[in-house]
Amino acid sequence: MLKELIILRDYGFSSKLNIKKLKGYKNHYRLRIGRYRVLFELEKPRRIIVYAILPQKASI
């Protein structure tokens, strides 16, 4: 997980990362790392605020 966060910090939106924009939010995104989802906000170039790391949803 740390490797992907470093890539995000250093290179921003890289094709190596699975990033999607969150609907209904201006600068909020989701980074998928294996079974985890990292929710973050992009404020300025090179400034990323991570506000949640969530495990995969349990299947019903």
Secondary structure, DSSP 8 states (H G I E B T S, - for coil): -HHHHHHHHHHSS-TTSEEEE-TT-SSEEEEEETTEEEEEEEEETTEEEEEEEEE-----
